[in-house]
Amino acid sequence: MCGIVGIRRFDGVAIDPDRLRRMADQLVHRGPDDQGLWIEGPVGFGHRRLSIIDLAGSPQPMRAGSDTICFNGEIFNYQALRKELQAEGYSFRTDGDTEVLLALHRTAGVDGIHRANGQFAYAIWDGARSELVLHRDRLGILPLYYYWDGRVFAFASEIKALLPAIEGGPRVDDASLKEYLAYRSVPAPHTLFEGVRKLEPGGRIRLDATGRLRVESWWSLPTAAADESIPAEEAVELVERALEDAVSRRLVADVPVGAYLSGGVDSSLIVALMSRLKEGGRVETFSAGFGDPRFDELPYARQVSQSLGTVHHEVLVEPADFRALWHRLTWHRDAPISEPADLAIFRLASLARDHVKVLLSGEGSDELFAGYPKYRWATRAGLADWLPAGLRGRTFRLLERAAPARLAKARIALRAMSARSEADRFQAWFAPFTRYERDVLLPGVERDGHVAITARTEGDLVQRMLYADCHAWLVDNLLERGDRMAMAASVESRPPFLDHELVELAFRLPSNVKLRDGTTKWVVKEVARRRLPASIVDRRKVGFRVPLDAWFRGELREMANDLLLGAGSFVGGRMDRRFVASMLADHARGRRDEEIRIWTLLCLEVWHEVFFRNTRESEG
């Protein structure tokens, strides 16, 4: 993977190579191995390279004829495409996937990308048409941001690389603050930075010679109803074959490839398939622990490693790591660190960097195959719609407040039941704050953030929930986390479950092979049962948890109070101070478990410090 930046001017001013270089320099962590700059008239590209394929060749930006490409990512089927294009008469100068991607554009135009299987974000300057074209991969595994003020168009892999191109510096996008409180991230196309947009998954931008900007969709999640005729046994066979193919494709590299190993079903299954495909070759795995037996999965990861014979590595994450790395990782994230596990992923990737350059991960399985406990509640939560919206909201808010802290999942379900619509309910399962609480914290108009996730109207309730989770939670939260935290350590992350062929299969499968007799992710577990010990497949889902509840009552309590209620606090000054103080007090006294809400506000505060108060330890 790499880092890309670019500028297209329409004001007659020449491209400033120093500004372009400053933009690219913000991404040195994404590409420490090489760099390149290209300028032609009103357009310029900058590239930072992390060499994974064709290590000695394929410098970027790369030119062929009147076309120039600036590419971040991997095309996993590039070798097969290369042979097809050669048979069609195309002549190649390099051995990598960059030139294959450029050849697809030169021979088939913007639609050539449909032949590629990969994860990518790239820009092509089509000199013959004086057109700039940008693409983001189907699932949004890799990021792509842009800024357009009518005179200058700029793009980059990360927001920080866009900031040198923004006249007057960055400003907070007020309309996105409430969306952050709802999602723990901001759904595309918006960001917390005013004027900075995020290209959506499967998105394309075409900017022509006149300055006309078109944002299009070239691929989207399937919306048709599932095929209810697929029997359970066939579903298991189909998923096993598709996942094995996906893992095989993601082993394509000219550098060592390892894997995250949490000890859960998803990462363990990926490692099992890696071990089989490597036929006894060396497989390196990496796990994190937190020193808390409630959440520590290290014993399970060790069990899987021993069973499969991997070379295993571990790292322990402690409260001091948060204080030491919070600002730095916020700078890498370009946003509040939405999940406490971000830090653990960075520590893992940093450890892995001494051994491998690519890591396979398990992202996407839960959102494709109904892996969260909330899917069991789906039908029961839907029954709340029988109550009028006003009465429903008041009733379930009171029930949630009355529920003891130990019933965390029940409280989340009650919060979801209080929602005013199905779209609100889908969002509420992961929301740290309800719509009512957001209005108390931050009074004012909020942007409608539910347009995208309500596009699917076919299928049953579980199918619609999965569509919503893939469209918002997975892309704007988990995949951003996975990319930024790995790239902060100059490591490439590849999630096999998000191979688009496997994704399309998952949406064809009926819900009864995903959620079956109360078992979540049934079809994946049946595949795993063929390759892993039953003690791993059947154990209770823990998730990649950090013991924040205890830390916010102990080592991190004083820090949390100082940041959120201290003099000059962005959160304390912008949001309802009494609400914040009450939340902190309730958690400290054990009345309620407020760890996620405290974390959400703390991370917003640190983000504001890093990008608007220039706390430059973020780059340390």
N, C-alpha and C positions, 0 to 999 in steps of 0.2 A: 504494500500500500504506500501511498505517497501523499503529498500536499500540493494542491494546485491553486493558483490565483490568476486573475486576468482583469484587464481594463479595456473597454471600448468607448472611445470619445466621439461626441457629435458636435463639439463646440469649436473645432478647428485648432485646439491646443495640442501640441505634440505630447506623446506619452513620455512621462518622466521616468527614466530607467531607475533612478534612485528610489522613487516611491514604489515602483513595482518590486524592487529588490527588498525594500523594507517590509512589504506585504509578505513576500515569500519567506523572509527570515523569521517571521512569526511562527512558521510551520516547520522549523528545523527538526523538531521531535518526530514529525511525521515522515521525514526523509533525511536522515543524517548521512546517507551514503553518497549523494551527488546532488547537483543543482544545475538549473539551466534557465536562461532568459531569452525571450524572442520578442522582437518588436518589428512591426511592419505598418507604417502609416498610422492610422488611428486605433490600432489594436495591439495589445501586448499580453504575453503569457509568462508566468513564472512557475517553476516546478522544483519541488524538493523530492528526492527519490529514496525510497526504502527498497533496495534491490532484492527481489524475490524470484523472478523469472528472467532468464537471459542476463545473468549478472554483469557480464562484460560488455553487452551491447544495449540496444534500445534506449539511447539517451533521449531526454525530453527537454522542451517541447520537440516533437518530431514532425518533419515536413515531408510531403510527397506531392509533387506537382504544385498546384495552387492551394493545397489543403494543409493545415497545421493542427496537430492534436496536442492537448494537455490532459493527461489521463491519470486518475487515481483509482486503483483497484486491481482486480484480476478477472480475466476471462478464462474460466475453467475448461471450456471445450475448444480452446484456441488451436490446439494441434489438429483436431478434426476439421475445423474451419479453414485452417491454413491449407490442408490438402484439397479441400473442396474449391477454394479460391485459386489454387495453383492449377487445378484441372480446368477451371474456367478461363485460364490464361493470365492470371495475375502473377507478377514477379516480385519476390520478397528480397529485401536487403538484410534483414535481421532475423533472429530466431525467437523473438518474444511475442507476447500477446498485444502489445501496444500497436505494432504495425498491422496486426490482423484486424484490430478494431478500426483503425484508419482505413484499411482496405474495404471493410464492410461499408463504410460511408461512401467511399469513392466509387464503389460498384453498384450500390443499391440506395444511396441517399440516406435520409433519416430513418427509413424503415429497415435498414440493414441490421439495426440493433436487435430486432426480434430473433435473429439467429443465434444470439450470444447467450450463454449460460454463465452468470457471474455476479459479482458485486462490484459496483463501479459508480463513479461520478466523473464526467469528463466534459471538455469543451473542444469544439472543432471550429476553426475559422475556415469557412468555405470561400476562398478568394475569388473564385469565378462568379459567385453570386453576391459577394460582399456581405455574407450572412454569418452571424455567430450562432452556433447551435450548442446547447447544453443538455445533457441527459443525466438522470439519476436512476439507479437500479430499481428493479421492480418492487422490492420490499423495503427500500430505504435503509439498507445496511450501512451504506456510506453516505456522508453528509454533503450537502451543497447549498451554500447561501449566496444571496445576491443583494445588491443595492442599486437603485435606479432613480435618479433625480431629474430625468429629462434631458440632461446634458452628458452625464457620465454614467455608464453601466459598469459595475464591478462585481466579480464573483470570487469565491474562495471556499476552501474545504472547511474552514472554521471562521467564526465571526471575528475573532481577534485580528485576523489577517485582512479583514475588510476595513477596520477602523482607520488605518492611514489614508484610505480613499474617501472618507466622509468629512466634508468640509464642516468645521466648527466642532467636531468631535461627537461622541455618542450621547444619546439622551434616552431616558427610560420611557418605554412605551406603556403609558398608563393603562390603556385598554387591555393589555396582556397580564397585568398583575392579578386580576381576579381569575383568569384562566389558570395561572400558576397555582393559585390557592385551591383550584378545583382538581387539577390534574397532576400537580407536582412538576409539571413541565408545561410548555406552551405549544398547543397543537399547530402543526403547519397549516398555513404558510407564515404565521406570525412568529415573532420572537419577543423577548423582553427589551430589545433595542429598537427604538423608533426608526422606521424606514428600512430595517434589515429584514429580509424575507428568507424563508426556507423553502426550497423546491420540494414538492411533495414526492413520495415514492412513486415510481413509474411516471415521473414528470419530465417534460421537455420544455425548453425555452428556445424560441426562435426570434432573433433580433435582426431585422433586415437593414438595408442600407439607408432607409429613411428614418430609422429610429422606432419603427413599429415593433412593439414587444408582444409576443404571443406566448402564453403559458398553456401548454396542452398536456393531456394524459396519453401516454403511449401504451400503458398496461395498468390494469387495476385488479383488485381482489375479486374473485368470482362472486357474483350475486345471485346466481340461480339456485333453486332449491336442490338439496342433496338427492342422490340416487338411493331411494329407500330399498331398492331391490338387491343391493350388495350385501351378501350374507357375512356374518362375523368372521368366519374362517377365511374367506377370500380377502376381507379387509386386512387381516393380519399379514397375509402373504404379500399383498400389494404394498403395504407400508414397509415391510421388511426389505423388499427389493428396492423400493424407491429411496429409502434411507441409506442402504448400503451403496447405491449408486452415488448418492449425494456426498457421502463420506469419501468415496473413492475419488470423486472429482476434486475434492478439497485437499487431497494429498498431493496434488500437482504443484510442485515447487522445486527450485534448485537450491533450497536451503532446508535445514531440519524443521520438522513439523511436530509439535507436541499437542497437549490437550489440558484444559481445565478438568479437574476431577473433584467434584464436591462430595461424592458418595451417594448422590441421588440417582434416580433412574436415568434421566436424560444424559448427563455427562458420562455415567458409567456405561450406558449402551453405546455411545459414540466411541469410547475408548475400546470397548470390546470389538466393535467393527474395525477400528483402526488396527488392532492387534491381529485380527484375522486377515485383513487386506495386506498387512506388511509381512505376513507369513513368517513370523518369528523374529522379524527385525526389531530394532530398538524402538520402544515407545516411551516417551518421557511425559509424566503427568505432574500436575501442580495443584496443591490444596491449601486452603487457609483455615485457621482456627481462631477462636476468640477467647479461649480460657473460661468459657461458661458452658457447663454441661447441658443446659437447656437447648443450646443452639449449635454446639460444636459437633460437626459431622466428620472430624478427622478419623475417628475409629472406622467409620464406614468406608471412607476413601482408602484407608490402608487395606481394608479387607478386599476391596475391588482390585487394588493394585497388586496385592499378593496373589489373588486368584488369576489375574491376567498376566502377571510377570512383568509389570512396567517398572521403569526406573522412576522412583517417586520422590517428590520434593515437597516440603511444607514450610509455611510461614505463619507466625502468630501475630495477630493484630490486637493492639492494646489502646486504651484511651489516649495515651501520650501521642500515638500516631495521628490522631485527629487534630490535636493542637499543632503538631509539627507540619502537617501536610494540607490542612484544610484550604488555606489561601492558594497554595500552589495548584492544587487539583481543581479548585474553582476556576482559576485562570485557564487551565486545560479544558475544562468543561464548557466555558463560555456562558455558563448559566449556573444557577444554584445546583448543588450536588443533590439530585432528587432522591437518591437512595443511599442509605448508609453503607451499603455493600460496595459503593464506588471505590472507597479507599482500599477495601480488601482486594478488589480486582486489580487496582494499580499495583499493590504490593505483590500480588501473584505475577503480574506481567513483568515487573521489575526483576523478580527472582528468575522467571523463565528466560529473560533476555540473555542470561549468561549461558543458556543451553540450547535454545531454539529461537527462531525468528517468526514463527507462525504458531498460533494456538487455535485449536478447534474448541467451540463452545456449544452449550445446549440451549441458547436462546431460541424462543419461538415454539417449543413443544407445548408448553402450557396453554398458549393462546390459540394454537391450531387444534389441539386434541383434548381440550377441556380439563386442564390439570389443576386448576385452583378449586379449593373447597366451595367457593361461591357458586359454582355451576350446579351444585347439589341443591342450592337454595333458589335456583332460578324460578321454578314453577310456583313455589310458595310465596316468593316475593311478588310475582305477577298477580297473585290474588288480591294484593292491596289495592289494585285498580278498581275494585268494586266499591271502595269508599270514595266519597267526594274529595277532591284534591285538598281543600282547606282542612277538612277534618282529618284526612290521612296524614298530612304534615304535622299537625299539632299532636295527634295521638302517638305516632311513632317516635317523634322527637322526645316526648315525655317518657315513653318506654325505654328509649335508648339512654336517657339521662339516669333513669332509675336502675338500669342493669349494672351489676357489679363489674369491676374492672377485669376480673378473671374470665368473664364471658366475652372475650374480645370479638370472636367471630359472630356471635349472636348480636352484639352491638352494631357491628358493621352491617349486618343484614337489616336490622331495624332502621338504621340510617338510610339504607337504600330504599326501604319500603316507604319512607316519608317523602320520596321524590315526587315531583309534580307530573312527570312524564316518563316514558320508557327510556328516552335518550338521557334524561337526568339520572335515572336509576342505573343505567349502564356506567355512567361516569362516577356515580356515588360509591360503587364498590371499592374503588381505589382512592376516593377523594379524602384528603385530610380534613376538609371543612365542608359542611353542607352549604347549599345555596343560602339558607337563612343566616348561617354563621358568616359567610362571605359578605353578605349585605351589612352585617353588624361590624365586621372588621374593616371593611372598605366600602362605605356607602358610595353609590354612584352607578352610572350605566355600565353594564358589562356587555362585551361582545358576545354574539351568539356563537358558541363554540361547538354546537352539536350538528351543524349542517352535514359535515362529512360522515359522521358515524351513523347517521340515520338513513344513509343511502340504500342499505340492504333492507328490503321489505319481504323477500321470499324466505321460506324456511321457518322452522320452529324457534322457540325462544332461545334455546341454547345456541343454535346456529347464528342467530342475530347478535347474541352476546359475543360470540367468538369473532364475528366480523368487526364489531365495535372495538374489541380489545386489540385485534391486529392492526386496526386502522389508527388508533390513537396511543394507547398505553405501550404497546410493543415498540412502535416506531419512534415516538417522540420521547420516550423514557428509557426503556431497556436497551434499545439499539444505540441510542446516543451515548449512554453510559458505556456500553461495551466497546464502541469505537474509541471514545476519548480516553478512557482509562488505559486501554491497551496501547494506543498510539502515544500516550504520554510517556510510555516506557519504550517507544520505538518497536513495538511488536504488532503484528497483524493478527486480527481476530477473524475467524471464519465460522459461521453458524450453519452446519449442514441441514438442520431442520428447515431453514429458510431457502433451500434450493427451490426455485419457482415451480419445478415439476412436482415436487413433494407437496408444496402449498396448494397447488391446483388439485392434486389428489385428495388432500385433507378436506377441502371444501366440497368434494363430491361425496364423501363418506357420510352416512347418516349419523345422527347424534347418538343412536343407541349402541354404536361401537366405540364411542368416545366416553360417554357417561353411561355405564352399564351396571345395573343392580347396585347403584350407589358408589361404584368404583370409578374414580376419575381417571382419565387418560388410559382407559382399559386397553385399547388396541396397541398403544406403545408398550404398556407393561407386558402384554402377551408376546410381543416381539422380544422384549428384554428377557422374559422368562426362559427363552431358548439359549441365552448366552450368559446369564448372570445368576448368582445364588438367590434363592427365594427370599433370604433375609434382607437382601437389598431391594428386590422388586416389591415386596409386600410391606415394607416398613412405612410408618406414618410419615407424610410429607412434612419436612421442617422448613425448607427454603433457605436461602442464603441470608441468614439473620445475624444482626449485630445486636448485642445486649444493651441497647440504648436506654431501656427503662431503668436499669440499675445504674448506668453511668450518669444519667441526668438526675439521679438522687444522690450520687456520690461525687466521683472525680470531676464531672463536667457540670455540676449544678451551678457553681458560682459563675463560671464562664457564660452559661446560658442566660442567667439573670443580668449580668453586665451587658451582654450584647443586645438583648431585647428591651431592656428597661433603662439602660444607662443614658447619660447625657449625649446627645447627638445621634442616637440610634435612628436609623432609617425606618425600621419597623415600628419602634416605639413612637416616633413622631408622625408617621403616616397612617398607622392603623389604630384601632380602638385600644388604648393603653390599658383600660380596666379589664377588657377581655383577656389580653395577653397576660397580665399580672395574675388574674384568677386561674388561668390555665396552668401557669408555672407553679402556683401554690397548691393546686389540686394534685398535681403530679408529685411534688415534693413530699406531701403528706400521705401519699398512697391512696387518695380518694378515687383517682382515675388514672388510667395509663394514657398519658398524653404524648408519648415519645414521638410519634410520627408528626403530630401537629407542631411540637416544639422544634423538631428537626427541620420541618418545612420552613418555618419562619427564620430559624437560625441561618439556614443556607441562603435565604434571600438576603439577609443582613450581610453575610460574608461576601456574597456576589456584588452587592452594592459597594462595599468597601474596596474590593479588588478593582472594579472597573470605573468607579466614579470618585474614589478617594485615593487611587493610585497606591495601594498597599503592595509595593513591588516585590515583597517576599513571595508573592504568587509565582514568580518565575524562578525561585531558588532551586 
